[in-house]
Amino acid sequence: MDTASVIESTHPEQIQEPVQPAAATAPWWRAVVESPLFVPALAVLAGVLFLFWHDCLRAWKLWTDDSGYYTHGFLVPFIAGYVVVRKWPQIKSTPVKPAYWALVPLALFAYLAYVTTATKIDAILSIAFLGAILAGICFVAGWRWMLALSLPTLYLGFALPLWTGAIDLYTNPLQLYSTKVAYYILQACGFNPWWFPNDPTTITLNNYTLDIAVPCSGLKLLLAVTAFTCFFSMVAKIKWWGHVAMFVLIFPLCLFVNGLRIAMIGMVGNTWGEAAGHQFHDYSGYIMLLVCFFILFKTARALGWKD
């Protein structure tokens, strides 16, 4: 009897995809929750928030103050989180080795929180807050994790009252520079402005007077643009000189854009009246911030950022 070979026909619809391991298909948040570090990390986070609760409330007030310097603060935690998510494939492979010695600096920062909360020294309290977060990361996961997360953690400083000294020191000089830039722009556009050295922050036009007050000095814009530049520097893969070029661009860009904003307020007020000038003043700051963000983005692209 002849031996017949039976050939089973295989149809395309019968071919099954290889089953992926459960760990590969599980959502990222499940891996975080099931991690043995999850509970210790939550405990450390709760302790840090408890110690620096007054600083957190202070930051919230700064973010909601339209006349302040930290209205960009709402974006900072989201940007820091985005940087962590973007770098997570490299960070998660870092060996976990809890460093119990980190309890010493954590206790030091806790003491600073107690002292500076009573004395209301905002800058030192902000430094202690950032230091406590880094020390907590080191205690839970080790110093390599602390180094891997150091940049997005320190980036949170742009949302904290860490810059009070710089604001007090540079507001007036920047206010004078912005007034001069606005004066020259108005002059170049044919508006015939008047500016007198004995009143260096006032520009007079035919039908409108510009009084460049402290909130219009441009320091608010400078701080926000510096935060955006640091964000681009953390995520953009460009050569080292490209990072340097972007930081060098910050001051002249902010000075010109703020001077342009002041000049445009004068143009609107001189042409359509005082009410129109005040109305344009109220929302022009957000427009100029978007302009700076767009310029920085295009600069990073021109310097070789392809992601």
C-alpha positions as CSV (number, residue, x, y, z in Angstrom):
1,M,0.0,0.0,0.0
2,D,1.4,3.3,-1.1
3,T,2.1,5.8,1.7
4,A,0.3,9.0,1.1
5,S,1.7,12.2,2.5
6,V,-1.0,14.4,3.9
7,I,-0.4,18.0,3.3
8,E,-2.4,20.3,5.4
9,S,-3.3,23.5,3.6
10,T,-2.6,26.6,5.6
11,H,-4.8,29.6,4.9
12,P,-3.7,33.2,5.7
13,E,-6.6,33.7,8.0
14,Q,-5.5,30.7,10.0
15,I,-2.0,32.1,10.8
16,Q,-2.0,33.5,14.3
17,E,0.3,36.2,15.4
18,P,2.7,35.3,18.1
19,V,1.4,35.9,21.6
20,Q,3.1,38.9,23.2
21,P,4.2,38.5,26.8
22,A,1.8,40.2,29.3
23,A,4.6,42.5,30.5
24,A,5.0,43.9,26.9
25,T,1.3,44.6,26.4
26,A,0.5,46.0,29.8
27,P,0.0,49.7,30.0
28,W,2.9,51.8,31.4
29,W,0.9,52.8,34.5
30,R,0.4,49.2,35.6
31,A,4.2,48.7,35.5
32,V,4.5,51.7,37.7
33,V,1.8,50.7,40.2
34,E,3.2,47.1,40.4
35,S,6.7,48.3,41.0
36,P,8.2,47.5,44.4
37,L,9.2,51.2,44.5
38,F,5.7,52.5,44.2
39,V,4.7,52.5,47.9
40,P,8.0,53.9,49.2
41,A,8.0,56.6,46.5
42,L,4.4,57.6,47.5
43,A,5.4,57.7,51.1
44,V,8.4,60.0,50.3
45,L,6.3,62.2,48.0
46,A,3.6,62.6,50.7
47,G,6.3,63.5,53.2
48,V,7.8,66.1,50.9
49,L,4.4,67.6,50.1
50,F,3.6,67.8,53.9
51,L,6.9,69.5,54.7
52,F,6.6,72.0,51.8
53,W,2.8,72.5,51.7
54,H,3.1,76.2,52.4
55,D,5.6,76.5,49.5
56,C,3.1,74.7,47.2
57,L,0.3,77.1,48.2
58,R,2.7,80.0,47.6
59,A,3.5,78.7,44.1
60,W,-0.2,78.5,43.3
61,K,-0.7,82.1,44.3
62,L,2.2,83.1,42.1
63,W,0.8,81.2,39.1
64,T,-2.6,82.9,39.4
65,D,-1.3,86.4,39.8
66,D,-1.6,88.0,36.4
67,S,0.7,90.9,37.4
68,G,3.4,88.5,38.7
69,Y,6.4,86.9,37.1
70,Y,5.3,83.2,37.3
71,T,2.2,83.0,35.2
72,H,4.0,80.4,33.1
73,G,4.3,78.2,36.2
74,F,1.2,76.1,35.2
75,L,3.2,74.7,32.3
76,V,6.4,73.8,34.2
77,P,5.2,70.5,36.0
78,F,3.7,69.2,32.7
79,I,6.9,70.0,30.8
80,A,9.0,68.3,33.5
81,G,6.7,65.2,33.2
82,Y,7.0,65.2,29.4
83,V,10.7,65.2,29.7
84,V,10.6,62.2,32.1
85,V,8.2,60.3,29.8
86,R,10.4,61.1,26.8
87,K,13.5,59.8,28.5
88,W,11.8,56.9,30.3
89,P,13.1,54.2,27.9
90,Q,16.7,55.1,29.1
91,I,15.8,55.9,32.7
92,K,13.9,52.6,33.4
93,S,17.0,50.5,32.7
94,T,18.9,52.2,35.5
95,P,19.7,49.8,38.3
96,V,17.6,50.3,41.5
97,K,19.8,50.5,44.6
98,P,18.1,52.4,47.5
99,A,20.6,54.8,49.2
100,Y,19.7,55.0,52.9
101,W,22.4,57.6,53.5
102,A,20.1,60.0,51.6
103,L,18.0,60.3,54.8
104,V,20.7,62.6,56.1
105,P,20.3,65.3,53.4
106,L,16.5,64.7,53.4
107,A,16.5,65.5,57.1
108,L,18.6,68.6,56.5
109,F,16.1,69.8,53.8
110,A,13.2,69.1,56.1
111,Y,14.9,71.3,58.8
112,L,15.4,74.1,56.2
113,A,11.7,73.8,55.3
114,Y,10.8,74.3,59.0
115,V,13.1,77.3,59.4
116,T,12.4,79.1,56.1
117,T,8.6,78.6,56.4
118,A,8.7,80.6,59.6
119,T,11.1,83.3,58.2
120,K,9.4,83.3,54.7
121,I,12.7,83.2,52.8
122,D,11.3,82.0,49.5
123,A,14.5,81.3,47.6
124,I,16.0,79.0,50.3
125,L,12.7,77.3,50.8
126,S,12.5,76.6,47.0
127,I,16.0,75.2,47.0
128,A,15.2,73.0,50.0
129,F,12.1,71.8,48.2
130,L,14.0,70.7,45.1
131,G,16.8,69.2,47.2
132,A,14.2,67.2,49.2
133,I,12.8,65.7,46.0
134,L,16.3,64.7,44.7
135,A,17.2,63.3,48.1
136,G,13.9,61.3,48.2
137,I,14.6,59.9,44.7
138,C,18.1,58.9,45.9
139,F,16.7,57.2,49.0
140,V,14.0,55.2,47.1
141,A,15.9,54.2,44.0
142,G,19.6,55.3,44.3
143,W,21.9,58.0,43.2
144,R,21.9,56.9,39.5
145,W,18.1,57.5,39.4
146,M,18.6,60.8,41.1
147,L,21.1,61.8,38.4
148,A,18.8,60.6,35.6
149,L,15.9,62.6,37.0
150,S,17.9,65.6,38.2
151,L,17.2,67.9,35.1
152,P,13.4,67.6,35.1
153,T,13.4,67.9,38.9
154,L,15.5,71.1,38.9
155,Y,13.4,72.4,36.0
156,L,10.5,72.7,38.5
157,G,12.5,75.7,39.9
158,F,11.0,77.8,37.1
159,A,7.6,77.5,38.8
160,L,8.9,78.4,42.3
161,P,9.8,81.8,43.9
162,L,13.5,81.0,43.3
163,W,14.2,84.1,41.3
164,T,13.2,86.9,43.7
165,G,16.8,88.3,44.0
166,A,17.3,88.4,40.3
167,I,13.9,90.0,39.8
168,D,14.7,92.8,42.3
169,L,18.2,93.3,40.8
170,Y,17.4,93.3,37.1
171,T,13.9,94.7,36.8
172,N,14.9,98.4,36.6
173,P,17.8,98.1,34.1
174,L,15.6,95.9,31.8
175,Q,12.8,98.4,32.2
176,L,15.1,101.2,30.9
177,Y,16.5,99.0,28.0
178,S,12.9,98.1,26.9
179,T,11.9,101.7,26.9
180,K,14.8,102.7,24.6
181,V,14.1,99.8,22.2
182,A,10.4,100.8,22.0
183,Y,11.4,104.4,21.4
184,Y,13.7,103.5,18.5
185,I,11.0,101.2,17.0
186,L,8.4,103.9,17.2
187,Q,10.8,106.4,15.7
188,A,11.7,104.0,12.8
189,C,7.9,103.6,12.1
190,G,7.4,107.4,11.8
191,F,5.4,108.0,15.0
192,N,7.7,110.9,16.2
193,P,7.9,109.9,19.9
194,W,9.3,112.1,22.6
195,W,11.6,110.7,25.3
196,F,13.3,112.7,28.0
197,P,16.3,111.6,30.1
198,N,14.7,113.0,33.3
199,D,11.7,110.7,32.8
200,P,13.4,107.6,31.3
201,T,10.4,105.2,31.4
202,T,7.9,107.4,29.6
203,I,7.4,107.8,25.9
204,T,5.0,110.5,24.6
205,L,3.2,110.3,21.3
206,N,0.9,112.8,19.6
207,N,-2.3,111.2,21.1
208,Y,-1.0,108.7,23.6
209,T,1.5,108.4,26.5
210,L,3.4,105.2,27.3
211,D,4.3,104.8,30.9
212,I,6.5,101.7,31.0
213,A,5.9,100.4,34.5
214,V,7.7,97.6,36.4
215,P,5.4,94.8,35.1
216,C,6.3,95.8,31.5
217,S,10.0,95.6,32.1
218,G,10.3,92.4,30.2
219,L,11.6,90.3,33.0
220,K,8.4,88.2,33.1
221,L,9.0,87.4,29.4
222,L,12.7,86.7,30.0
223,L,12.0,84.2,32.8
224,A,9.4,82.4,30.7
225,V,11.6,82.3,27.6
226,T,14.5,81.0,29.7
227,A,12.3,78.2,30.9
228,F,11.3,77.3,27.3
229,T,14.9,77.4,26.2
230,C,15.9,75.0,29.0
231,F,13.0,72.7,27.8
232,F,14.3,72.7,24.2
233,S,17.8,72.1,25.5
234,M,16.7,69.0,27.4
235,V,14.8,67.4,24.5
236,A,16.6,68.7,21.4
237,K,19.4,66.5,20.1
238,I,21.7,69.2,18.7
239,K,25.4,69.9,19.0
240,W,26.8,71.6,22.1
241,W,27.4,74.9,20.3
242,G,23.7,74.8,19.2
243,H,22.7,74.8,22.9
244,V,25.0,77.6,23.6
245,A,23.6,79.6,20.7
246,M,20.1,79.2,21.9
247,F,20.9,80.5,25.4
248,V,22.9,83.4,23.9
249,L,19.7,84.3,21.9
250,I,17.5,84.6,25.0
251,F,18.4,88.2,26.1
252,P,18.4,90.0,22.7
253,L,15.2,88.1,21.7
254,C,13.3,89.1,24.8
255,L,14.6,92.6,24.8
256,F,13.5,93.2,21.1
257,V,10.2,91.4,21.5
258,N,9.3,93.3,24.7
259,G,10.3,96.6,23.1
260,L,8.2,95.7,20.1
261,R,5.2,94.9,22.3
262,I,5.5,98.3,24.1
263,A,5.9,100.1,20.7
264,M,2.8,98.3,19.4
265,I,0.8,99.3,22.4
266,G,1.8,102.9,21.7
267,M,0.8,102.5,18.0
268,V,-2.6,101.1,18.9
269,G,-3.3,103.7,21.5
270,N,-2.1,106.6,19.4
271,T,-4.2,105.4,16.4
272,W,-7.4,104.1,18.0
273,G,-7.5,105.7,21.4
274,E,-6.5,105.1,25.0
275,A,-9.0,102.3,25.6
276,A,-7.8,100.3,22.6
277,G,-4.2,100.7,23.8
278,H,-5.1,99.4,27.3
279,Q,-7.0,96.5,25.8
280,F,-4.1,95.5,23.6
281,H,-1.8,95.8,26.6
282,D,-3.8,93.2,28.5
283,Y,-3.4,90.3,26.0
284,S,-0.3,91.3,24.0
285,G,2.0,89.7,26.5
286,Y,0.6,86.2,25.7
287,I,1.0,86.9,22.0
288,M,4.7,87.8,22.4
289,L,5.3,84.8,24.5
290,L,3.9,82.6,21.7
291,V,6.1,84.5,19.2
292,C,9.2,83.8,21.3
293,F,8.3,80.1,21.6
294,F,7.8,79.8,17.8
295,I,11.2,81.5,17.2
296,L,13.0,79.2,19.7
297,F,11.3,76.1,18.1
298,K,12.4,77.2,14.6
299,T,15.9,78.0,15.9
300,A,16.2,74.5,17.4
301,R,15.0,73.0,14.1
302,A,17.5,75.1,12.1
303,L,20.3,73.9,14.5
304,G,19.6,70.3,13.6
305,W,16.8,69.1,15.9
306,K,14.8,66.5,13.9
307,D,12.7,64.7,16.5
